Amino acid sequence: MDIKIVIAHVADSRPDFFNTRQGLVEEELEQMDWIRKRFNTIESEIIQSKQDAFNFAEKAVAFGAQSLIIHVPIWADPALTMAVTNYISLPTLLMGNSRPDTSSMVGLLGAGGSLDQVGRRHIRVFDHQSEPGQVKVEAFVKAAAAKKSLVGQLLGLFGGRSLGIFTAVADPGQWQRMFGVDIETVDQLDIVNVAEALDSVIVDKHVEWLKNKLKDVCFTNHFTPRNLERQVRSYLATMQLVQQYGFDFVGVKCQTELSDGYVSQCVAHMLMNSHMDMNGEKEIIVHACESDADGALTMQILKLLSGGKPTALLDVRWYDSARNTMILANCGAASSSFNATSEDPTGLSGISMVQHAFGKGGGGALPFQISPQEVTLARLCRKDGAYWMAIVVGSVTDGRDYQALPTTPEFPKAFINVHLDETFLQKFGSNHIHMVSGNQVEALIAFCRLSDIPYELWK
């Protein structure tokens, strides 16, 4: 995602007063090099009149940016900020400095109060030169780019509601209003039909690649080579259907029609959410189990905010409050990219594929423990029809204290060290939660603010 930013520098409209402070402005312009180095920017000259704002807007709109930063290096007439936002309609951040000799803070407060009065949502950073300030600016820029990127995207849902999971179903009208995202529902039979029509030579090559990359493949009477072939066919078919329909991300019901009548979709889930397959590096395509629409959207948001990292759909299986550990599991697969290393960029070498715990159609599950790393957990939940975002900061542990825990051994798991109070389980609005590597909290919060979505943070 090419992140582009419009930067408008506003300052005092009084020429005589501005001239006495021009040196301060020039100093502050130099301090913005860190932004110029990280992102693609277009910048205004110093805006001191509405005509200046109008003249710059024409170039800025043509630039195709996802966000607007209004830089307030010294006191600036609040009307200038209003003029810029009149002409450039983009998610807006007001940015200043902490120097008491510049009057930046008072100018930023005047601008922010003006935008508040007319209902223009924005974010404020009062010291972009500090590390926390730079984190907030970068988070805003990423959130605005993700929000813009979502507009026009299409979720492909294969099949309807799975296992009566009420929270997996979304309102297409609400999605259009809030995110500009559409939902297209197709039959799961499309996967079967395309899968069985694939060239066997191509399928066999993918099967052999997968078998060679995995630590082991443990065939049984209910997990046969034919089952594995069908799972690989399902992956290739779903990827083909993504191209055919123009889907940006997908959800697949799987249970029970495919898991009982054809094969479980765990290989497709794992490989689509991973950054490598037989053909090498590839784009991650979010694939949500059980046609979880809100889960798929949360995963897509996390993917965009993180710069394309893999995401996961996991069940909140258990919480050990005594040791501040949450046990998360998926019903058969997770992205192997969570365990990628320089020696094994696929992350598959530590996975032994075994017979699945359910599904009359047969097939294998891919159990493993997600490796220790900092992670962000999130979920778009709804209460009384309104969205709110649950955000949890944690770190994956090695799970050695839970080796004897009687959880389904066929399921991949993550043991997350978190600090939750009793409100989490009382408030959290789903059995599914979603994970991405790294600390994406500031970007998530910025996304929520830009989207007018309330959020709650546990850390």
Buried (B, 14 or more C-beta within 10 A) or exposed (E): EEBBBBBBBBBBBEEEEBEEBEEBBEEBBEEBEEBEEBBEBBBBEBBBEBEBBBBBBEEBBEEEBBBBBBBBBBBBBBBBBBBBBBBBEBBBBBBBBEBEEBBBBBBBBBBBEBBEEEEBEBBBBBBBEEEEBBBBBBBBBBBBBBBBBBEEBBBBBBBEBBEEBEBBBBBBEEBEEBBBBBBBBBEBBBBBEBBEEBEEEEBEBBBEBBBEBBEEBEBEEBBBEEBBBBBBBBBBBBBBBBEEEEBBBBBBBBBBBBBBEBBBBBBBBBBBBBBBBBEEEBEBBBBBBBBBBBBBBBBBBBBBBBBEBBBBBBBBBEBEEEEBBBBBBBBBBBBBBBBBEEEBBBBBBBBBBBBBBBBEBBBBBBBBBBBBBEBBBBBBBBEEEEBBBBBBBBEBBEBEEBEEBEEBEBBBBBBBBBEBEEEBEEEBBBBBBBBBBBBBBBBBBBBBBBBEBEBBBBE
